[in-house]
Amino acid sequence: MRKYSRGEFLGLGAILAGAATLAKLPFGKAAAQAPRLAPLPPESPDLILVNGRVLTQDAALPRAQAFAVKAGRFSAVGTNAEIRNLATSATRVMDAANMTVLPGFMDCHCHPSGVNELYEVNANLRSVREIQEALRKKLATTQPGFWINGYMFDDTKLSDGPLTRAALDAVSTNHPIGVHHRGGHTSWYNSKAFELANVTKATPDPSDGRFFRDANGELTGRVAELARGVVNRGGQRERHTPEQQRERARQGMMHISKLFAATGLTTVHDAGAGAGTIRAYEDARAAGELRHRAYMMIRGAYEQLRDAGVYTGFGDEWIRVGGRKVTADGSASERTMRMSTPYVGTNDYGIATMTQEQIHEAVDDAHRNNWQIGVHANGDVTIDMTLNAFERALKQWPHPDRRHRIEHCTLVNPDLVRRIKATGSIPTPFWTYVYYHGEKWAEYGEEKTRNMFPHRSFLDAGITVPGASDYGPGPFEPLMAIQSMVTRADYKGRVWGANQKVTVDEAIRIATVNGAYASYEEKTKGKIMAGMLADFVILEKDPHDVPPETIKDIRVARTVAGGRTTYEA
């Protein structure tokens, strides 16, 4: 196995920059956990918060009025009088004005896409006409024959759809055009894109993708899963120097981090980080504009990091290497996930993008090299395949607390839930999907929706289930997520799988305590208690006190990470 030099490793993304600050998470014989914290400094607190309705998530002290912060961590929690007594003239005082204070929210599966938001065409629009207009604006500043790309498209929210190859041809027949679904698994292309890729109506579908055709066998423009790679290989794209790419990535990271903080997020699990992403986190931090903590699920740079001796837990309290990430099937929102029964009214069972053997190989490699692994598996077929791999790896190489993850884990049954519990696996189901993507669930049918995004089933089985947006596919706002899990109602008020409702208290724990567990950080974050990282959010209203269907409308007054305000209304 090749060993990389330090210089080579730094070139992967600067994850070892400032090596003195890197902390290795224990991940060997004993259960993987966050490092033990040093004794708290005896000096007076840097900050105290008073007059709060503090919901600590600490069973020993569930509610409090106030707390103190020292060196980025909570140092004391109690009454107003107790905490005021600790303050000196040098202590900052934050008056919560009787607002509700919670631990910082955690999104355990997200794809920060700040670069796309800043530099590409935003196709999150509600008509084909609007999308065409947005693409034409980009056309005016794009070199002849170069690609034009739109992102964040949602096919089910068009007032005049569908989007077709012909509609994109109306924008240009000289430029290749790709409009990419916010779900990340399907794209729509114009004729020029197919031409440059030598894809015709006679081109066979690859085993792990699909070229969609109409009743006459003509290409509609829609392409799913890995078939997109075939189309994307053709044509010319805008080129940037390494310096320009790095600056774009830095700007994008700073932009998305600011958006996260405004919603109360203090930790985000990046579910597909590569070398450039790692560097972007470090560059944003160096600029003082990284407002959220990152747990990076590594995709493109896994082999290089593994061979350099890195494994799950490397990093510090702000930027930490998480697990390996692989993708085994399609999308829930794009209706391509692989299931044992077909979509309503079709013979379509979805698409698997990995074989059982490929999943075994990926899991075995991660498991043996002290890596957590997150397998993207939406449908019950691929969840079963993933659990086969987890069970095999744990039997061959036992470990008391590996916490391998099933990313999304959308459609389950009682046996799959039992096996998830037995293997100590962590499912990360979508938490804003019921609300935001309601128009899609009719294609699954009533029986399936009773077993989709099954937070209730997981909690009842004693599984520590966290929350996950999968942004861009789903909105990342945690309060929308809490409402979605509590009501199981979409934006039109339609209820999908009422049996999976959770309580407000349970939803808050999913967004805080359980999120910390998914990254082995339950001893450092997720609660407001002495010794924990001082990550918290102040809400103008208590989610318990408002009608459940209005939780998403609660205003975030302030977000604080490590004792530093990252957002203030």
Buried (B, 14 or more C-beta within 10 A) or exposed (E): EEEBEEEEBBEBBBBBBEEEEBEEBBBEEEBBBBBEEEEBEEEBBBBBBBBBBBBBBBEEBEEBBBBBBBBBBBBBBBEBEBBBEBBEEEBEBBEBEEBBBBBBBBBBBBBBBBBBBBBBBBBBBEBBEBBBEBBBEBBEEBEEEBBBBBBBBBBBBBEEBEBBBEBBBBBBEEBBBBBBBBBBBBBBBBBBBBBBBEBEEEBEBBEBBBBBEEEEEEBBBBBBBBBBEBBBEBBEEEEEEEEEBBBBBBBBBBBBBBBBBBBBBBBBBBBBBBBBBBBBBBBBBEEEBBBBBBBBBBBBBBEBBBBBEBBBBBBBBBBBBBBBBBBBBBBBBBBBBBBEBEBBEEEBBBBBBBEBEBBBBBBBBBBEBBBBBBBBBBBBBBBBBBBBBBBBBBEEEEBEEBBBBBBBBBBBBEEBBEBBEEBBBBBBBBBBBBBBBBBBBBBBBEEBBBBBBBBBBBBEBEBBBBBBBBBBBBBBBBBBBBBBBBBBBBBEEEEBBEEBBBBBBBBBBBBBBBBBBBBBBBBBBBBBBBBBBBBBBBBBBBBBEBEBEEBBEBEBBBBBBBBBBBBEE
